[in-house]
Amino acid sequence: MALKAKELRELTVDELDEKCTALKKEYFDLRFQKRTGKLEQQSKLKQVRRNIARVLTVRNALEREENTKKGK
């Protein structure tokens, strides 16, 4: 399931970090399954990789926004 950027923007930076960690663990597990030949849905790798990118993009945008509010 693809994550929506709109939903991700409602989360805090800490929640985004947790989401990213969980996605990276899932991606690692999927890569392991692929190497052992047990991965049935190859497209799941691409989907999880893109979800990680989405989370990191929103997280970086939130951090930039917070820094500009602080005057940095």
BAPAKE-167378 format. One record per residue (C-alpha): residue in three letters; x, y, z negated. Coordinates in steps of 0.02 Angstrom, whole numbers, padded with zeros to 5 digits, always signed. Each point is the difference from the previous one (the first is absolute). Layout:
BEGIN
ALAXYZ...
% end
This chain:
BEGIN
MET+00000+00000+00000ALA+00070+00168+00051LEU+00011+00131-00135LYS-00080+00168+00037ALA+00107+00155-00024LYS-00152+00093-00067GLU-00017-00128-00140LEU+00186+00006-00036ARG-00001+00189-00020GLU-00118-00020-00148LEU+00131-00101-00096THR+00138+00071-00110VAL+00184-00018+00042ASP+00020-00136-00133GLU-00146-00098+00072LEU+00075+00017+00173ASP+00165-00067-00066GLU-00089-00151-00073LYS-00094-00028+00164CYS+00164+00011+00097THR+00085-00125-00115ALA-00144-00122+00020LEU+00003+00019+00189LYS+00188-00027+00007LYS-00019-00160-00102GLU-00138-00058+00117TYR+00110+00039+00151PHE+00144-00099-00075ASP-00116-00149-00030LEU-00065+00010+00178ARG+00176+00005+00071PHE+00044-00152-00105GLN-00154-00091+00065LYS+00048+00044+00178ARG+00176-00071-00023THR-00070-00162-00071GLY-00128-00013+00140LYS-00153+00014-00112LEU-00063+00171+00054GLU-00161-00018+00096GLN-00035+00183+00041GLN+00153+00081+00077SER-00093+00165+00014LYS-00007+00011-00190LEU+00186+00046-00002LYS-00031+00151+00111GLN-00152+00053-00100VAL+00090-00006-00168ARG+00151+00091+00072ARG-00113+00140+00063ASN-00091+00008-00167ILE+00168+00025-00087ALA+00039+00142+00120ARG-00171+00079-00033VAL+00025-00006-00189LEU+00174+00075+00012THR-00059+00137+00118VAL-00141+00053-00116ARG+00115-00011-00152ASN+00131+00111+00081ALA-00133+00126+00053LEU-00067+00008-00178GLU+00175+00026-00070ARG+00035+00139+00125GLU-00165+00081-00044GLU+00040-00007-00187ASN+00173+00073+00030THR-00070+00147+00100LYS-00125+00036-00139LYS+00143+00005-00126GLY+00094+00123+00110LYS+00144-00113+00047
% end
